[in-house]
Amino acid sequence: MNGMEPQVIDDFTWRVGGPQGGGIETAATLFAQVLARGGWWVGARREYHSNIMGRHSYLDVRAARRPTRAFFERVDLLAALDAETLARHLDEVKPGGVLVYDPDAARMPLSKLPMLDGAAYKRIAAALGGGDPVLERALERYRESDVRLVSLALEPLAREVGEAVGADAITAKKTLNTVAVAASLALLGYPLEFLDAALADQFAAKPKVAELNRKVAAEVYRRVEPLADVALEPIGSPGERIYINGSHASAMGKVAAGLGFMSYYPITPATDEPFYLEAHPESGVVVVQVEDELAAVNMAIGASMAGARAALTTSGPGFALMTEALGFAGLTETPLVVSLYQRGGPSTGLPTRTEQGDLRFALGAGHGDYPRAVLASASVEDAFADAALAMNLAARFQLPVVHLMDKYLASTTRVIEPFDTGTVVPDPGVVATDAKGVFPRFSLAAEGGVSPRIPVGTPGAGYWITSDEHDEIGHITEDPELRDAMMEKRAAKIEALRKWLGPEEMYRTHKPEAGTLVLGWGSTEGVTLEAMEGLDMGYVQVRFLLPFPDLEALLEGKRLVVLEYNQSGQFAHLLAQETGRKPDHLIVKYNGRPMTIEEVRAAFEAVLSGEAEAYTVLRAGV
């Protein structure tokens, strides 16, 4: 960003940091929508504490000329809305980048930051030279990194601007987020009319609030001088695009596939999906918040037995309580979809941070053997398609399907092309239409282990339901021959499912001819593909973890690298189990923060140069 000629920007990241509950998510959403209106492909990710209002949170908004799915560790512009942001994000603004800060914050000693925990205090104090440093030392650290400092007291500015447009002090303070966004955009020279339109849209239901915020934005633009050597400009018309996160995409995919019933017990980050459905009753889905996780899973099973297409969402602690019921669904051959939003564990762990620590749990949840499918989404687009596919697989093969998501996907919002809902056709599965009398619901004469089913309550027909082993009409049995037959009938579903899917649904590849192949699952795909650009590496995204795809021929003679969000290398162990191949290099991250393009790129370069260890831990993030 140095020099007097404005540079052409192809990729730009804006970070806003402040206290949780202070409206920074609103600010980031507004900033993202303004850029999206100018044709930029935008993505936003949110990092926040789980335990108390006022703790440090931040959001990154990345705008590029092409669709992107990952984020950089270092940003182009950091808007520090409080002193803690100034302290925590040392060395995270690119050389030549911009820091917008409150001059009053710089006069505070580090010990006066009320929400800065002991470990972070010691780390930051040491980085600033020890003792109890005043945050002016942090400014020096930024300046030494060739960061441009812009002193802008946002709260006084909001008050002054509010007075200028005729608002009282309390009302003016409520426009602080608009002031922060407007100041950042004004510095970048982005046209005011795009912000004006976004504000009108955001506050469409409150015309007076919209008018106030538009006046405030215009006054901020009048007062803030654009930077001389950088200009962020619109790049074209966005056309038909949507701005959506993984939770909402998953909900939309289920609705497209005929979802009729969803139950849930509130748990972060899984609750966003049913909340979204509750906010859209026009979807026609019955959504029920229940008293606990046991009720959630059993109510969904009951709804499915009654003929509804049923699903539920949860996270690790909730899924732990559902395992017996999942076995019940498997034994009774009941279609069920569970979207498992992974977060940092074990126990309560890191409720608002990302992880891929539930893989082996999902593969083995429940005692005994019963068929289930496990698939993992890699992107917002996948979340839609996979949720729809999971619904259809559950119905077709009459089994539980675990749809693995994670916190990163749940809280990452991107501009994408609209989903083609017309390509999703709900699969009803094998349903008997002429059942009379006692119905052989678990008939052993079943192709691929799938017997015709009827909804509970079908007039003139019925069968028995039990959690014990049973015969073809559901009566309890301990007969050894019947036990063998029933176990083998249910197990046959997995091979039938594998054949029905075909390899193109179970995994996808990028440059599979390369001598070094990276293997990943879930949300690591986006950062992997960006980090490996220009490197002599290929990539394999494994979509189905159960059944596991046949990869032996693809992997033969290759150097293998596995990348995942957990400490033990759960996918690496699964790979060895299923293919007999251990990875040559395992790259993991488990501090709860998303992988950044820089750190993954450095890890890949170390592998290619021969300098990498067999086990590498990525540690970026605050």
N, C-alpha and C positions, 0 to 999 in steps of 0.2 A: 504493500500500500504506500510505499515511499515514492517521492517524485511529485511533480506538479500536474502531469497529465493523468486524468482519471483512467484507471486501469479497467480493462474488460473483465468482469467477474463471471466465472463459470460455476463456481461452487462457493457458497457462503454459509457460515454458521453463526447464529446469534444465540447467546445464552443469557437467561435472566435468572438471577438468584435472589432469594429473600426468605422471609419467615413463612412457614407453612400456615395456610389460612389467610395469608395476606393478599391473595388474588393473583399470584404470579401465573397460575395456570390460565386464568382469564386473559392475562397479558400475552402469554405465548400463543394462545389460540387466535387472538386478534392479529398478532404479528404474522402468524402462519397464513391466515386467511387473506391478509392484505397482499402478501407475496404471491399466493396462489391465484388471486385475481389478475395478477400481471403475467400469468403463464408459467410461473416457476413450478417445478416439481418439488413439493415440500414434504418434509417429514418432521415430526416432533416427538421427543421422548421426555418422560417425566421421572425424576428421582426425588423421593420424599421419605421422611421418617414415618414410622408407624405409631409412635407412642404418645405424642403430645403436639398440640397446636403451638406454633411459634418456633419449632425446630427447623433447621436449615433445609430448604428444598431448592431445586433448580430444574429448569427445562431448557433443552436445546431445540432450536428450530434450524433445520438445514434446508437450504434452497439450492437446487441444481438445475442444469439445463436438461437433465435426463432423470428418469426415475432412480431413486436410491433407496437402500434398505438398512443402512448402517450409519454410524456417527463417528466423528473424529474426537480425539481426546482434547485437542487444542482448537480454540474457536477464534473467529475473526472479530467479534464484538461481544464483550461481557458487560451487561448492565447490572451493576451491583446495587440492589435496592436496600441493602443493609450492610453493616460493618462485617458481619460474619462471612458474607459472600466474598468480600474483599480479602479476608484472611484465608479462606478455604481454597480458593482457586488460584493460588500462586502457580506460575509456570504453565497455566492452561490457556493463555492467550497467545496466539501466534506472533512471531516477530513482525512488526509493522501493523499489528492489530490495534484495537481500540478498547480502552477501559473507561466506562462511564461510571462515576462514583460520586458519593456525597462527601463534600469536604469536611463536614462535621464528623463523619465516620473515621476519617483518617487521624483525628486527634484522640481517638479512644485507645486506651491500653488494652492489650489482648485479654487480660484478666476480667475486664468489664463486659465481655460478651457472655450473657447469661446462659445461653444454650450450648456453649462450646464445651463438649465433654473433656475429661481429663486427658485421654489418650491423644485427641486431636490438639488440645492445648499444647502438650509437650512437643508434639511433632512440629506444629507451626512455629512455636516459640524458638525451637532449635533452628529451624530454617531461617528465622529472622535475626539470628545472632545471639539467642539466649536471653535470660532474664524475663522481664515482663514488658515486651516491646510495645511501643506505640505503633499504631497501624500505618503511620507515615513511613515506617521501614518497609511495609508491604508495598507502598507506592514506589519506593526506591527499587525494590525487587522487580516490579513490573517494568519500570523505566530502564533498568539494566538489561532487560530482555527485549529492548527495542519496542516496547508497547507505548502507544500514544495515550496519554492521560487526558480525559475530558472531565473537568470538575463541573458537576451539575447537581445542585441540591434539589432533588425531585419534589420533596414534600413542600418546601417553600415555593417552588415553582408552581406546583398545583394550586397552592393558596393564592399566589399572585395572579395566575391565569384565571382562576375562578372568580376573583374579584373583578378582573378586567371584563369578564363576560356576564357579570351580575349575579354570581352565585355566592351564598353565604359560606363561611369557613368549613362547616361540617359537610355541606354538599360538595364543595370543591375538593375536599380530601378524598371523597369517594371516586374521584376521577383520576386518582394517582396512577392506576394501570394504563389508562389512556395517555396520560402525560409521558410515562416511561416509553410506551410504544411510539408515540408521536415524536419524542425527542430522538430516539434511535433512528427512526425512518428519516427524520429531517437531517440528521448528521450524514446519512447515506445518500441524501438527495432523491429519495424515492417520492414519486408524485403524490401530493396530498389527496387527489381525487380518489385514489384507490382506498386509502384509509377512511375517507369520508363515506364511501359506499359501504365499506365493511361495517362501520359503526351504525349506519342506517339499518343494515340488515340485522346486526346483532341485537339492536334494541328496537326492532320493528314493532313489538307489542307495547313499547313505552315511548311514544313519540317525543315527549318532553325530555326524557332522559337521553334519547338519541340526539336531540337538538343541542342539549347542553354539551355532550361529549364531542360533538362535531365542532362546536364553537371553541371548546378547549383545545382540540387538536389543531385547529387553524391558528389559534393564538400561539401555541407552542412552535409551530412551523415559522411563525413570524419572528419569534425570539431566538431560535436556534440556527446558527450559521452552519451550512453544509461543509463537510470536509472538502478540501480543495482537490485531493488526489484520489478520491474513491467515489464511485457513483454506482448505486445499485438501481438498475432500471428495469422496467417491465420488458419481457421478451416476446410477448405475443398473447393471443387469446387462449384461455384455458380450454375452451370448448366444453364438452360434456365430461366433467370429472367429479369425483366425490372425495370428501375428506373424512376418513373413517379409521377406527382402531380395530385391533384384532378381536376384542370382545364383541363389538357390534357386528363385525363381519361374521363371526361364528353364529351369532343369533340369527342373522339374515339367512345364512346357509341352511340352518335347521328349519326355518319357516318355509324356505323355498322347497324343502324336501317333505313338507307336510306336517311339521311339528304341531301337535295339538295340546300337549300338556308339559309344563316344566315346574318342578319343585326345587326349592333351595333353602338352605340355612345360611344366613349372611356370613361370609368369610372373604377376606382380601386374598387375591384380587379377583376371585371368581364371581363376586356379586355383581360386577358391572354388567354381565350378560343378562341375567334376569331383570335387573333394574331397567335395562334398555327395552326389554320386551314389555315390562309394566308401563313404560312411558309411551308405548305404541299399541294400544288395545286393538287398533285396526288390524293387527296381525292375526287376530282370532285365537291366539294361544291363551289357554288358561294357565296363569302363573300363580303359584301358591308358596308363600313364605311360611315355613313350618317351625316347630319348636326345637328340633335338633336334627343332626345328620341322619340318624336312624330313621326318623320319620320321612326325611327327604327321599332317601333311596327306596324305602318300602312303599311310599305313596306313588312314586314313579313306576315301580314294578306293578303295583295294583292297577294303575291307569293303563299300562301297556297290556296287561292281561284282559282288561275290559275292552280293548280294541283301539285305544288312543296311541298315536305315535308319541312316545314319551322320552324325555331327556332330563338331565339335571347337571348342575355345575358345582364344583367344589375345589378345594385346594388340599394339600397334603394332610393336615390334621383332620380335616373332615373325611377325606378318603379313607384314612386309617380306621374310622369308625364304621365304614360301610362294607368292609370286606366280607363279613358273613352273608350279608344280603346279596352281594354280587355273586357269591357261590349259589345262593338260592335262585337267582335269575338264570345262572348257567344250568343248574339242575332241572329247572322247570322250563328251560328253553324259551325264555321270555326276552323279546327284543328290548334293549335298553342302551341308551347312549349316555356316557358320563364324560363331560369335558373337565379334565383335571388340569387346573391352572397351577403349574409348579412355581414354588417360591422357595426362599432359603430355609432349609431345615438343619437339623431335626427338631422335633417338638414344635414350639411356636416359632423358633428360629428367627428368620428375617422376614416378617410378614409382607413387607412392601418392596422386597428386593428379588431379583431374578435368579433362577437356578434351574438345572436339569437333574435334580437329585432324586426324582421319583420314578425313574425308568424301571429299575429292577423291581420296585414295589408294584408298579402297574402290571408288569409281566407275571408276577406271582401272587397278586393279592387274593387272599382266600385260601383255605386249606383244601387239600385234595386237588384232583385234576378236573378241570372243566374247560370247555373251549371259550376263548374270547379273542377279539382282535384289538390290537393296539397300534394306532397311527399317530404321527406327530406332525404338526403344522410348522412351516418355515416362514410364513409371511402373512400379511393381511389377506392377500388373495387366496393363499392356501387355506386360511381359517374358514373362509366362506365355502370353498370347494370341499374341504375335508369334513366339515360339519355336515354338509349335505350327503356326502358319501357315507359317513358314519351312520346316519339315519337309515340309509338304504341298505347298508350291510347288516345292520341290526335286524331289520325287517326280513330281509331275504334269507339270512342264515339263522335267525332266531337265537341270538346270543348277545351278551354284553359287548359293547364296543367302547374302549377307553380312548378318548380323543385328547392327546397330550398338547396342551398349550403352556405358556409360561408368562410370568409377569411382564417381561419385555414386550411380548406381543400384545398383551392386554392393554398396556399403557402407551404403546407407540402408535401414533396417528399419522397417516400418510395420505397424500393426494394420489389417487389411482383412477384408472378407467372404471366406469360403472360395471357392476357384475351383470353377466348375462343370465338372468334368472330363468330364461326360457330353455336353457340347456339342462336344467335340473328337472327330472321326472321322478316323482315319488314312486318307489318300488313297494307295492303292498305285500310282497312275499307270497307264500303259498297259503291261501285262505280257503277253507272248505265252504261251499255255498249251499250245500244240500244236506247238512248234518242232521241226523235224527237219532234220538235215543242216546244210549251210552256211546260216547265218541272216543275212538282210539287216538287220543291227542298225541301220544308218544309212539306211534306205530313204528315197528321195526322195519317195515317195508317202505323205507324212506330213501329216496335218492339223495346221495350226499349227506345223509344224516338229518335231512330237513323234512319233518312230518307236516301235513296240513294242520292248520290250527283254526280254532274258532274263538271269538270273544267270549269271555265269561258272561253268562246271562243270555246266551243265544237261546231263543224260545224252542222248546222241545228237544234240546240236546245238551249234554253235559259230560263232565269227566271230573276226576278227583285231582286236587292239588295238594302236594305234601312236600316238606323239605327232606324227607327220607327218599332212599332209592325206591323205585316204583316200577310197575309193569306198564303195559301200553295204554291202560285207561287211568293210570295214576294211583292204583292201589299200592300200598307199601309192600315191599318184598325184600327178602334177604336171600333169595334163591341164587346160587352161584352162577348158574348159566344165564339167568336173566340179568344179573349184575354185569357179567362180561358183555352181554349183547348191548345193554344200554350204554355202558361206558364207551364201547367201540362205535355205536351209533352217533353219540355226541362228538366224539373225537374226529369222526369223518368230516365234520363241518370245516375243519381247518384246511384240509387239503382241497375240499371243494371251493372254499373261499379263495385259496391261492390260485387255483386254475381259473376261476371266474375273473379275478383281478388281472392276471397277466403281469409280466415283469415291468411293463411301461407304467403301471400304476404304483408299483412297489418301490421304485427308486428312479432317480434321474441323474444324468451325468453332464459334466462340462469338461471338454478336452480329455476324454478317458484314455486317449493314446499316450498321454504324458508318462514319463518314467516314475514320477512321484505323484501319488494320489492322496488327496486329503479326503477323509470320510467324516461326515457330520450328520446330525439329525436335528430336527426342530429349528430353532431360530438362529443357529450359527451360520446358516447358508448365506444370508445377505452380507455379513461382514467378511466371510471367507471369499466370496466372489470378488468383492471390491479389493480386498487386501492382496489377492493373488494376481491382479491385473499386471500383465507384462512379465510374469514369472513363468518358468517352465514347470508348471504344475497343473494337474487336473483335479476334478472334484466329483465326489459321489455323494448325493443327498439321499439318505435312506429314509423313506417315508413310512414304511411299515416295519415295526419292530416285532410284531407277532401277527401273522406268520412272517418270518424273516426271509428276505429275498435270496435267491441263489446268486451269490457274487463270486464264487470261487474262480471261474474262468476270467472274469474281469480283473481280479486282483493278482492273478498269477504273474510273477516276475516283477512286481511293482514295489517300490519303497512306499510304505504306508504311514500316513500321519492321521491321527484322530484328534479332533477339536471338540471339546464339550464343556458345559458349565457344571462341573461337579468335581469333587476332590479325588474320588477313587477311580475314575475312568469307567463308569458303568457301561457305556456303549462299547468301549474298548474290550471289556470282558465279554460282552455279548458277541462281539465280532469274532473273538477267539473261539468262543463256544460254538458258534454256528458255522464258521469257515475254517477253523484251525489256524488262522493267521492272527498273530499278535501285531499291533502296530509297532513300527520302528521308532516312532516318536508320538508321545501323548502330550497334548497341549491343553491345559485346563485353566478354568477360572472359577473361583468359589467365594469371592468377597461380596457377591450380590450385585455388583455393578456390571453393566453391559460391556462386552468386548469392544475395544475401539479399533479402528482401521489401522492406526499406527502400531499398536502393540502386536496385533496379529501379523501384520506385514513383517515386522522385525523378527518374529518367531519363525515365519516361513523362510526368510532370508538366511537365518541361522541354520535351518535344516538344509537348505540347498548348498550352503558353504561348508557344511560338515562340522560346524561349531556348536550345534544344538545338543543338549543332553537328551536322554531318552524320555525324561519327564520335565516339562516346563510349566511353571505357574505364571499366569498373567495377573498383574496386581494394580492396574490403573484404576482410578476412580476415587471420589471423595464421598 
